[in-house]
Amino acid sequence: MIHASTVIAILFIAFTTYLTRVLGYVLLKHKTLSQKQRQILEVVPGCVLISVIAPYFVKDNPADLIAIVITLLVASRFSLLPTVAISMASAACLRLVLV
């Protein structure tokens, strides 16, 4: 059974992520943005999501910490799909080996 607080947290995270996306476009729709500024606006919702879930993974589990490092390295080199696949596989393997 999912706790009500978990559902509420998920809804707030989704709302905040959506709000950051929409407000960026609404507030800046009449301004001309450079390519760099557009790229920054594209990553803001992901940054909000990561800032909420990152503390869970940075606890005391070494498998998760190593998986985060692997994910960061892969994300700097590959697109989203390979990054997600490699990060999930590395987290699963590391949890089997280290936990």
C-alpha positions in Angstrom: 0.0 0.0 0.0 1.3 3.4 -0.9 1.3 6.0 1.9 -0.7 9.1 1.3 2.4 11.2 2.0 4.2 9.5 -0.9 1.3 10.2 -3.3 1.2 13.9 -2.1 5.0 14.2 -2.5 4.8 12.8 -6.1 2.0 15.2 -6.9 3.9 18.2 -5.6 7.0 17.1 -7.5 5.1 16.7 -10.7 3.4 20.1 -10.2 6.7 21.8 -9.4 8.3 20.3 -12.5 5.4 21.3 -14.7 5.3 24.8 -13.2 9.0 25.4 -13.8 8.5 24.4 -17.5 5.4 26.5 -18.0 6.6 29.6 -16.2 9.8 29.7 -18.1 7.9 29.9 -21.4 5.1 32.2 -20.1 7.5 34.7 -18.5 10.0 34.7 -21.4 7.7 34.3 -24.4 8.3 37.8 -25.7 12.0 37.8 -25.2 14.6 36.5 -27.6 16.7 33.8 -26.0 20.1 32.6 -27.0 20.7 28.9 -27.7 22.5 28.6 -24.3 19.6 30.2 -22.4 17.2 27.8 -24.1 19.3 24.8 -23.1 19.3 26.0 -19.5 15.5 26.3 -19.5 15.2 22.8 -20.9 17.1 21.3 -17.9 15.4 23.2 -15.1 12.5 20.7 -14.6 15.0 17.8 -14.4 17.1 19.7 -11.9 14.1 20.2 -9.7 13.3 16.5 -9.8 16.9 15.5 -9.1 17.1 17.9 -6.2 14.1 16.2 -4.6 15.1 12.6 -5.1 18.9 12.9 -4.7 19.0 12.9 -0.9 17.4 9.4 -0.9 20.2 8.0 -3.0 23.0 9.7 -1.1 22.4 7.8 2.1 24.8 5.2 3.2 24.3 2.6 0.5 27.6 2.3 -1.4 25.9 0.5 -4.4 23.7 3.5 -5.0 26.5 6.0 -4.6 28.7 4.1 -7.2 25.7 3.8 -9.5 25.2 7.6 -9.3 28.8 8.2 -10.3 28.5 5.8 -13.2 25.3 7.5 -14.3 27.0 10.9 -14.2 29.9 9.7 -16.3 27.6 8.0 -18.8 25.2 11.0 -19.0 28.2 13.2 -19.9 28.9 11.0 -23.0 25.6 9.5 -24.2 22.0 10.5 -24.9 19.1 9.8 -22.5 18.2 6.2 -23.5 21.6 4.6 -23.2 22.1 6.6 -20.0 18.9 5.3 -18.4 19.7 1.7 -19.5 23.2 1.7 -18.3 22.3 3.4 -15.0 19.5 0.9 -14.3 21.8 -2.0 -15.1 24.7 -0.7 -13.0 22.4 0.0 -10.0 20.9 -3.5 -10.2 24.3 -5.2 -10.6 25.9 -3.2 -7.8 23.0 -3.9 -5.5 23.3 -7.6 -6.1 27.1 -7.5 -5.5 27.4 -5.0 -2.7 24.2 -5.4 -0.7 
